[in-house]
Amino acid sequence: MTTAPPAPPGLLGDTPERNYGRKLQLFNAFAEPELRALIDGLGLRSGQQALDAGCGVGSTTLWLAERVAPGGMALGIDLATAHTRIARAAGGAAVVLQADIARPPLRPGSFDLVWCVNTINHLREPLGAARTLAGLLRPGGRLALGQSHLLPEMVFAWDARLERVATEANRAYYRDKYGLREADTTAIRALVGLLRGAGLRQVRPQTVVVERVAPLAPADEAYLVEALFRGYWGDHLRPYLDPDDWAALAALCDPASATFCLRRPDFHYIQTFTLVTGTL
Ligand SMILES: C[S@@+](CC[C@H](N)C(=O)[O-])C[C@H]1O[C@@H](n2cnc3c(N)ncnc32)[C@H](O)[C@@H]1O
């Protein structure tokens, strides 16, 4: 008997063994007010069925479950063993399944809403995945595709150049890491095209601004320090930056430094989050 070879990693390196659950927890805690407001705006009703495709650690699956209770169901599916384990451990009313959203083991035509955030850009064939997700909708059901950062973020209000070189260095690092071209990572800007290509109508985009100033709430500070400064702008950027820029960036991002940016009175952070919905 032969076993099927494992599927190749996704465009951004996703496999069942991958675990970046902590980063996902930080992002969802940080952007919870804005994400919940977007979910509230979808007009879900009790008794409905919602799918969180690429649910990560399941924060949004729980928020969707609240909106369809009583009598409804929110199902989260994700490829990663560790992410689904964290999502199940969170408890609550959501159901969590480990599966590939490009080949979901689900009955077509069974969901009122498919929510898919910061995930379709991880797939090698996003249009095929969007079509597959659209196929899971009931007539009149909606597919909601969400992505952070379709517009550039503002981190250092006082130094646009340093922020730009750090962002570019991070992009170059990820392109090298996963063997990507720039077009591979920017194709996701075409969310509207994905929904239209999946045959959906009433395609409606909505971009919200996630904006924070000092003093920051603990969830905001944790996201910026752990996910952005240590995660995206950590030591791996050193070879991609001029030494003076690296030193300036490291000092601004280090909580132990006298110039730590989150203690500056002029700290002002902006990022965008875009949700595009389409109806079957
Ligand atoms: C950036 S995370 C976003 C997670 C979650 N939607 C959120 O907003 O926090 C992308 C997620 O997609 C999952 N993923 C990647 N490729 C997948 C696939 N083919 N099928 C199911 N999940 C996948 C990853 O394991 C990860 O949890």
Ligand as a Chemical Component Dictionary entry (heavy atoms), coordinates in Angstrom:
data_LIG
# 
_chem_comp.id                   LIG 
_chem_comp.type                 NON-POLYMER 
_chem_comp.pdbx_formal_charge   0 
_chem_comp.three_letter_code    LIG 
# 
loop_
_chem_comp_atom.comp_id 
_chem_comp_atom.atom_id 
_chem_comp_atom.alt_atom_id 
_chem_comp_atom.type_symbol 
_chem_comp_atom.charge 
_chem_comp_atom.model_Cartn_x 
_chem_comp_atom.model_Cartn_y 
_chem_comp_atom.model_Cartn_z 
_chem_comp_atom.pdbx_ordinal 
LIG C1  C1  C 0  -2.501 34.639 8.564  1  
LIG S1  S1  S 1  -3.397 33.300 9.222  2  
LIG C2  C2  C 0  -5.009 33.997 9.480  3  
LIG C3  C3  C 0  -5.803 33.227 10.484 4  
LIG C4  C4  C 0  -7.143 33.833 10.883 5  
LIG N1  N1  N 0  -8.059 33.930 9.783  6  
LIG C5  C5  C 0  -6.939 35.187 11.512 7  
LIG O1  O1  O 0  -7.372 36.179 10.928 8  
LIG O2  O2  O -1 -6.337 35.245 12.579 9  
LIG C6  C6  C 0  -3.610 32.168 7.902  10 
LIG C7  C7  C 0  -4.197 30.868 8.378  11 
LIG O3  O3  O 0  -4.541 30.079 7.249  12 
LIG C8  C8  C 0  -4.180 28.756 7.513  13 
LIG N2  N2  N 0  -4.017 28.103 6.212  14 
LIG C9  C9  C 0  -3.067 28.312 5.294  15 
LIG N3  N3  N 0  -3.299 27.572 4.200  16 
LIG C10 C10 C 0  -4.446 26.883 4.445  17 
LIG C11 C11 C 0  -5.204 25.931 3.711  18 
LIG N4  N4  N 0  -4.837 25.534 2.495  19 
LIG N5  N5  N 0  -6.314 25.426 4.273  20 
LIG C12 C12 C 0  -6.698 25.797 5.518  21 
LIG N6  N6  N 0  -6.027 26.699 6.253  22 
LIG C13 C13 C 0  -4.908 27.231 5.731  23 
LIG C14 C14 C 0  -2.915 28.834 8.348  24 
LIG O4  O4  O 0  -2.700 27.641 9.089  25 
LIG C15 C15 C 0  -3.263 30.023 9.237  26 
LIG O5  O5  O 0  -3.918 29.632 10.406 27 
# 
loop_
_chem_comp_bond.comp_id 
_chem_comp_bond.atom_id_1 
_chem_comp_bond.atom_id_2 
_chem_comp_bond.value_order 
_chem_comp_bond.pdbx_ordinal 
LIG C1  S1  SING 1  
LIG S1  C2  SING 2  
LIG S1  C6  SING 3  
LIG C2  C3  SING 4  
LIG C3  C4  SING 5  
LIG C4  N1  SING 6  
LIG C4  C5  SING 7  
LIG C5  O1  DOUB 8  
LIG C5  O2  SING 9  
LIG C6  C7  SING 10 
LIG C7  O3  SING 11 
LIG C7  C15 SING 12 
LIG O3  C8  SING 13 
LIG C8  N2  SING 14 
LIG C8  C14 SING 15 
LIG N2  C9  SING 16 
LIG N2  C13 SING 17 
LIG C9  N3  DOUB 18 
LIG N3  C10 SING 19 
LIG C10 C11 SING 20 
LIG C10 C13 DOUB 21 
LIG C11 N4  SING 22 
LIG C11 N5  DOUB 23 
LIG N5  C12 SING 24 
LIG C12 N6  DOUB 25 
LIG N6  C13 SING 26 
LIG C14 O4  SING 27 
LIG C14 C15 SING 28 
LIG C15 O5  SING 29 
# 
